[in-house]
């Protein structure tokens, strides 16, 4: 298998190794990245240096890795690569590789936060009101604070809370293609939703975000809340065309209102918590790749389990050539 933009995803690749051991199969894990300074490049079985996502050659480089190494499963890990890989699914299939990614339409909707809002709203899923920034500026009445973020952003880059009309105008100019959202007070939960190769959602695992560092959860807690789980499942059903793990973020307000705020059709950074709690996504994926249908209990994960992250170093000898 090949993990693309493998970066710091050491926990994820180790989870696949453990899953393969439990299944009694041999699994060779390849990693691809644009830099050999990515820690996980030194934890995979084979590392492949590829050109950047925006180089115009990214898919060609991945296809070369797939063909030369006999890779039969590709899993993307970051948002910017998703549209490219979704558009190249047939090319990977022709090369004998299953690119585990949601459909092009699902990726388009999830990458475009305005389209996400419209899709959820039309389906009757509770979500904060959202406007293009220029439209929001023209509106005479707002209930501040409001939330500004890029229409196609990720990792919380370019996100701002604004408290009045002046800040709305000022911060909106700083953000590329800004959108404005109703500000929601409450506790943020992220759900790891597993959708089978047939596109059907089979399990949704909520994680309460306790602490976030640079856009990724550093402390989290598994919460087995049927109402939150139902929202995650419903989102995947509405999107249609989901495959693999989809990450759904929502806010639980003080009054118990559950409001979906963002969807990422890929493994989330905090997914090791859900896996450790018993939602063995890697094992289910490998089973489906082998033509088996895993038996999944939607509520069969362990509640009240916390994840407290810390830094761990990778030491690389003779590394001057990498820098």
Secondary structure as GFF3:
##gff-version 3
##sequence-region A 1 323
A	DSSP	beta_strand	2	4	.	.	.	ID=ss1
A	DSSP	alpha_helix	10	23	.	.	.	ID=ss2
A	DSSP	beta_strand	30	33	.	.	.	ID=ss3
A	DSSP	three_ten_helix	39	42	.	.	.	ID=ss4
A	DSSP	beta_strand	46	49	.	.	.	ID=ss5
A	DSSP	three_ten_helix	53	55	.	.	.	ID=ss6
A	DSSP	alpha_helix	58	69	.	.	.	ID=ss7
A	DSSP	beta_strand	73	75	.	.	.	ID=ss8
A	DSSP	alpha_helix	79	87	.	.	.	ID=ss9
A	DSSP	alpha_helix	89	94	.	.	.	ID=ss10
A	DSSP	beta_strand	98	99	.	.	.	ID=ss11
A	DSSP	alpha_helix	104	111	.	.	.	ID=ss12
A	DSSP	alpha_helix	113	122	.	.	.	ID=ss13
A	DSSP	beta_strand	130	132	.	.	.	ID=ss14
A	DSSP	alpha_helix	133	138	.	.	.	ID=ss15
A	DSSP	beta_strand	146	150	.	.	.	ID=ss16
A	DSSP	beta_strand	160	162	.	.	.	ID=ss17
A	DSSP	alpha_helix	165	174	.	.	.	ID=ss18
A	DSSP	beta_strand	178	182	.	.	.	ID=ss19
A	DSSP	beta_strand	187	195	.	.	.	ID=ss20
A	DSSP	beta_strand	201	213	.	.	.	ID=ss21
A	DSSP	beta_strand	216	223	.	.	.	ID=ss22
A	DSSP	alpha_helix	226	239	.	.	.	ID=ss23
A	DSSP	beta_strand	244	252	.	.	.	ID=ss24
A	DSSP	beta_strand	258	264	.	.	.	ID=ss25
A	DSSP	alpha_helix	271	276	.	.	.	ID=ss26
A	DSSP	alpha_helix	281	289	.	.	.	ID=ss27
A	DSSP	beta_strand	306	308	.	.	.	ID=ss28
A	DSSP	three_ten_helix	320	322	.	.	.	ID=ss29
###
